[in-house]
Amino acid sequence: MSNLITVGLDGSSAGSAAAGWAANEAELRGAALELVHAEDWAQYGPFAAPLPEPRPQWAEDLLALTRDRLLRDHGTLDISTRGTSGLTASKVLASSAAEADLLVLGSRGLGAVAGFVVGSTASATIPETETPVALVRSVDGQDQPPGPADGAGPVVLGVDLRSNCDRLFAFACEEADRRACPLVVVHGWSLPPVFSYAPHLDPGVAREMADGLETTLRGLLRPWEQKYPRLAVDARVVIGQPAIQILDAASGAALVVVGRRNRRPALGGRIGPITHAVMHHATSPVAIVAHD
């Protein structure tokens, strides 16, 4: 591990909130922090709003001012800056993430009910890297990231028991352990269509299937509970759409963790529908972890 966290800056309030969250995370990990600004000329059309100063100077000032602000609150952090121009922002960020343990990006907030919209740069970057990516939105357009008022929210992990969950468990357990907060593990499921009428004929069918899934989840969690004996784990197997169940459990969470299949199809990587829904509607920071 490089013991480095990288955060992408674009001058928005969400980017500033992401930098603040990343600084807190770096302190928790005892890691260095790198601030990156990728000047993607292609995204600015001929009618883009002019800046009060040339873009290279604006980008340099953005990095310097953000670094100074973070050092005022986190004086012991090792903070470096890096700016690039003329390259696609997503490519620069994905390249930067290859050298980091975590990439942090901002997302435009739409309010507590609507959640947030993940911008095109973040959406393009996530499938390009195997490094975990954390998405952070600002609160009401301010520079502060969201979070529980008392700072005691859990880490919420959404899992698909049909997938290899080891990378997800490792990331979520480490995050919950360093925060000394509970870990809530959620698996949402539905009866297969062939059993759609079974609960009406035999109410025990759904309970029997749920018991089997709970046994499977507990078995997967057992090695991690042994590795983190102080960690309080709340395992939930619930009937319903997985994204909705994860979002329901994530209310007031310190961090939400979801997975992304590590696939490289001919047309590029993709983000699954459950992760996509959580990314766009969770009000807490969301970490996307690539897995097999």
N, C-alpha and C positions, 0 to 999 in steps of 0.2 A: 504494500500500500504506500502511496506517495504522501499521505497525510497532508493533503491539499484540497481545499474547496475553491471552486471557480464560480464566479457569478457574472452573468451578462448584464451590461448596462446599456440603456437606450435613451436615457434622459426622462423617462416617464416616472410618475409616482409609484407605479407598480415595480419598476426596476429599482427605485430607491428603497422600497419596502423589502424587496428581495435581497438587496445588499445588507440591510439591517438584520434580516433573518439569518443570512449566511454568516454574518459576523458572530451572532449568538451561537450558531451551530459550530463554527470554528473554535470558539472558546470551549464549548462542551467537549469537543474532540481533542483539543490541544493541537489544532491544525493551523497551517498557514492559509491565508486568504488571497486569492488573485482576482482582481477586477479586470474584466475584459470588455472592450467596446469594439464592435465590428462595424465599420462604416460601409454599408452595402449601397453603393451608388445606384444600383439598378432599381432600388425601391423608391427612389425619389424622382418623380416625373418632372417635366418642364414647368409645371404650375405648382410645385411644392412650396409651402409657406417659407419665406426666407428667414434665416436665423440672424440674430443681432450681430454675429461675427462669422468669419469663414468657418466652414465645417471642421477642418483639421484642428483649429484653435478651440472651437466649441467642444470637440471630443476630448482634447487634452485637458481642458478646464473641468469637464464632467468627471473625468477619472481623478484628477487632483483634488477637487472639492469633495468628492465622495470619500476618497481615502482620508482626507483631513477630518471629515465629519465622523467617520467610523473610529478613527484613532482617539477622538475626544471621549468616546464612550467605551472604547476597548483599547486602552493605551498599550497593553502588552502584546497585541496581535502583530504578527508578521504579515504586513499587507503590501502586495506588489500590484502594479498596473501594467496593462498591455493594450495597445490600440492597433488596429489594422484597417486598411482601406482597400477598396477595389475588389474584394472577395465577397462571396455570398455569406451572409451572416451565419446561417445555419451550419455551413461548412466550417467556418472559423470556430464556432462554439463547440461543434462536435469534435474538432481537432483538439481544442483546449480541454474538453472533457476526458479525452484519452489519457491525459496526464494527471487527472484529478480523481479523488474518491467520490466526489459529488459535484454535479453541476446545478446551479440555482438560477432560475429564470423568473421574471415577473409576468403577471397576467392582468389584463384590464378588468377591474372590478365592476360588477353591475348591481351590487347591493346584496344584502343578506339573504334575500329570497331567491334571486336569479342566479346567484353564484358568480362565476366569472367566465369571460371569453378567453380562450387560449389563442394568442396571436399566431400569425402565419409562421413567424420565425421559430417559436417554441414548437409548434406542430411539426415543422420540418426537421427540427433538430432531434427530437426525441427518438424517431426511428433510426437515426444515423449513429447512435452511440450505445454501447453496452454499459456505460457508466450510469448509475442512478441519477435521475433528473428530478429536482424538486421545483414545483411551481408555486409561486407565492403571489397573492394579490394584495393590493393596498386596501385599507379600511376607509371607505367614503372618500376615495381620491387623495388621501393623505399618504405620508411617507411611511406610516407604521404598518407592519404586517399584522394579519389577524391572529387571534389566539385567545384561549380562555382567560377570563378576567382574573382568575386566581392563579393562573399558570399551572394548574394541576390536571389539565385534561389528559386523557389517555392517548396512546398511540393505537390507531385502529388499522388492522390489516385485513384486506379482503383476499380470500384464497379460492382457487378452483381445485378441488381435490383430485381432478383428473390430470393435473399438471404436476411437474416437478417443482415443489414449493421451497426447496432448500435455500435459494438465494433470497427469497422473500422473507422466510423465517429469520435468516441470519441478519438481514438489514433491520427488520422491525424489532427483533429482540435487542439488538445493540442500541437502537434509538430509544426504546423504552427503558433499558437498563441505565443508560447514561443520564436520562431524565428522571430516573427513580419514580416512574409513573406506571400505571397498569397497562397491560397489552390486551386489547380486545381483538379476537380473531373471529371473522365472520365468513361463513360459507352459506350463500343463498342457493336454494334449489327448488325445483318443481317436479311434480310427478311426471314421468314419461306419459305421452299421449295414450299409450296402450292401457295405462292404469287410471285414466281420467275418471272413470266411474267407480273404481274399486273402493274408495273411501265411503261411498254411499252404501255399497254392498257389505263391506267389512271395514269398519272404522279403524281396525288395528293395522291395516296395510300401511298407511302413512306413518304411523308411529313406529312400526317395525323398520321401515326404510330410514326414518330419521335416526333411530337408534344405531343402525349400521353405519351411517355417515358420521355420527358423533364418535363412535368407536374408532373409525378411521382417522378422524381429525385428532382425537386424543393420542392415538398411536404416533402420528406424525409430530405432534408437539412434545411428546415425552422426552426425546433427547435434548431439546432446547430448554425445557424446564429444568433438566438436570444440569445443563451448562450454566443456566442463570437461575440459581435456587432462590434468589431474593425477588424474582420477578413474579408479580401477581398476574396470572393469565385467565382471562374470561373467554372461553371458547363457546361460540354460538353457531348452531346449525338451524337455520330458519327457512321456512317455506316462503317463497316469493322471488321476485326478480332480483338477482344479485346486486345490481347497481343501487336499487332502491334500499335494499337492506343495509348495504355498506354506508350509504349516505345517511340513513336513519341513525346508525350507530355512531357516525362521525360528528354528530352535533356537539360542538364544544371540544373537539379533539385537538390535541397538540400537533398531531401529524396524522395524515391518512396515507397508507401504503398500499399500492396496487401493482399488479404485474403486467408485463408486456411480453408476448412470445418473441423470442429472439430469432426471427425469421428474416431472410433476405430474398424475397421473391423478385422476379424479373423486373417488375414495375416499381420496386422500392419497398422499404419497410412500411408496416402499417401498425396502427394502434387499435386494439380490439374494442368492440362496442361497450363493454362494461367499463374498461379503463377510460375510454373516451367520455362516457357519461359522468363518471366520478370527477375527471379532470375539469369538466365544464360546470359542474353544479356544486361541488364541495366548497364550503366557505373557509375551511382550514387549509393550510399548506398541504400539498399532495406530492408524494414521492412516487415516481414510476420506476420500477426495477425490472430490467430485462432478465428473462429466464428461459431455460430450454423448454 
